[in-house]
Amino acid sequence: MAGLEQVQDLVRRVGSAMACYVCGIDDQDRKEIDATCERLLRQGGSALERLIALVEQARVGAALQGVPFILAMAQISRATNGRSIFNEWRREARSEVPNLSSGDPVVDALAEIAIDIFPLLLAIPAIQTDQGFPGTLFLVTNPVFGSSEHRRFNAAVLADSAFNGFFPERTVDPLQTTSRWFMTSTGRGSSIQVALLAATIIQSAYGWMRLRSHLDSESFGSCLRDVVEVLRSAVAGENVSVPAYVGFNNIALPEGTAMSTVAGVLRTYPHGDDEFIPPEARASTLGGTSTRLGFVLESRFPFSLAMGDPPQQGVVVRPPRLYTTGNDRLNRLVDLVALGFALSVERTPPVGCKRVWTAIADPLFGGVPISWSLAPSVAPVSFHEANQSELSAVSSWLMTLESSDDREIKIAHRRIISALTERADPVDGFVDAVIAWENLFGSREGELSFRISSAIAKLLESDTDARMARQKALRDQYNLRSGIVHGGRHLSGGDAVRERDSALATAVAALRKLHEDWPDLVADSDRARKILLS
């Protein structure tokens, strides 16, 4: 009979999700046993005993053969009929095996392959955490060529009229039936054999599921259907969209946040659901707590395929037009989110959230194609824990920013964002902040320091004495910036931080006031003169 220590070791190696699934414990019960494993010990029965034995056999076999543990487990987990032994044990535990079919011939054929792989997919997060092996997903989904399930799937794909142009030449050998060369709007070019398509779709569905912080059969089945539908539409020449995720650091959201905004859904940073995110790009944890200092934006990215002949060697092939428009749109949303938080939280210095990774789901790229910055992921300003009131303000500000014609103040936006998220040297951040002032209230003519400082003082202060004091302080800061840029003036570390924080707070406050009280002047390049003469 298994003891608690054995169960705890099992959960460490393959995760509670897989252990619960095999033992017939419903997904919704899984979180209750993650910490103690006691319920699994009480209810696991003979399936638990067999799973512990199989995992130990796989561990020893992996060590003797010199192969990854997950590969050894996959090799010994097939029953004599070629199907998953884990699903047999689940049935013996009087639990139904999930039905992933949908009535779609391609999805239904794929479901037979996917459900055999599903128990092993549940183990991936734990295995990658325990062993740090990045290729686990591809080992788990390695196709069994020639199986009846794969033959049915290949036949269903080739019988689907939408795929006629994608696989124009068919042979009896699925390894020789290759698609036309394609390039996607995510910037990836290749071709694919029909024999590898099932594994690629399953890998993509798993990645889409995990980016949504899910690990259950219902979500997996939904993502399978989504991937197939997107792929079917794209190969038929339609423009569709795929999920796009952006990870930010330095701002924590309340636990369980999933707030819809015009930019997309803002979600709490995943807990333990980040195996695709490189360690150097993951959000840090607030000391002594489980709070992750980061959040995720879930949006959409336009997806299309350009198909043709393979390019000749040395020829550069440009991706479809949607590659540029999609990235431009996603970059704008990232800027809007950064500005939305800065405008919503009144703090000196303003809050800054830095983009550290981006994942754009691609149905023809197995897993999660993720990119991240090699630059330090630490923002120049201190972290912030947002509350619900601030999140409501963020949603409102995102609507305001999205609907505004901000072409005349783009430089101010970029400089504020760079000072808050990129400029490690506070002197550079100070210079950026004052450049934002110039873009908002400067001119090609006249004495800039007086014009800019007076316009900001008029905008931010309500009485004469306060305006005069603010104008003098702003003029001095502007002249200090000019002295630094043109030589002759220097700032020490502490002074530089104070000047940067003050200048940034002024820039954000002015931008906030401009949108709130003078929205018609956002698109007016002569806004400073009109404010001064009002």
C-alpha angles and dihedrals in degrees: 000000000000119000130215093260091055091050091049090051090049092052091048091053103041105010132246091268093065094039092052092046095052092045092051098248111145119251093243090061094054098089091055092064101038094097105040107017088212096123091050089052091052098043105028096090122171092338089063092050092050093045092053090050093048093049091051090048090051091048093053093042092051091052093048095045096039093234131128115278094239091055092051090049092049091051095054098038098076118102122224090269090057094251128117115287088204091065090049090054090048091054090049087054086060095250125127121244108237117260108227096177122112108182091266108121093221094046092045092052090046091049091065090058095040097052091056090053096041098086090055091047088059089060097053099089092052094043094050091047092048099040105017093224107156098195096061095114093055093049092050094050097043103139123244099226115218098019116140091242092055092046090054092049094048090050092049092052094048091047092053109098092214090066096050094099093041095055101029096159118052130188133181088252111075089203089062095045101092130176125239114273109271142182121205128214087249087069101255124129129191145103128250137212116234088233090065097043096089093053091046093052092047091049090050093047091051091050093049090049094050094047086058088053092245131131109176140101096253093055092042092053091048091051091048089056092045093052093048092048094048091047093047092051094045096050088049088060099257126138110235135158135246132200117275123193130194123190119212129188137202097048124077122204125210112276113276096017116162104159121174115221137164087265094052136270118327109210137185111259109267119259108222091341096101105090091130093054114089112243092241090056098047122109115257124240122246107249115266094008141074092240112129114215095222145057140206130240113209113198138143134267125201112249130198140147129232109200129192145110118328111268119255117252112281094016115125112221118205117222120240117289090255088069090071098038092045094051092044090053094046091049090052091051090051090053092047091053092050091049092043092059093044091052095044099054116060103211140131109258097027116241119265130200116193126209107233106164141014129199121187112187113233118185091209094051111075114230120354122328100212131176128193140178121262089206118098110286094214114108118227093238128061122271125263135208107215121215130209094263091054091048090054088052090050091055091050094047092049089057090049094048094044093053096045125098096232100165092114093054101039091115091055090051093049094046094049091049094046092049091050098043113019115025106094091178108072090211089062089048090051091051091049092051093053091047085057088056090052094051091049099044110007131108140197089242137057135013105326102198093057095042095048098042092045094049093050092046091050090048097048105034128060105199133053099245093050091047092051092049093046092046092054093048092048092047090052091050092048092051090047089055090050091050091052094047095045096039134255100080126083136183127210120224098265094042091048092054092049093048092046093049092047094047092047092049088052093049093049093044091051092049090048093050092046092056094042101043106017107031092150090062095057090087094036116098090198094058096122094058092046092050092049093048096043 
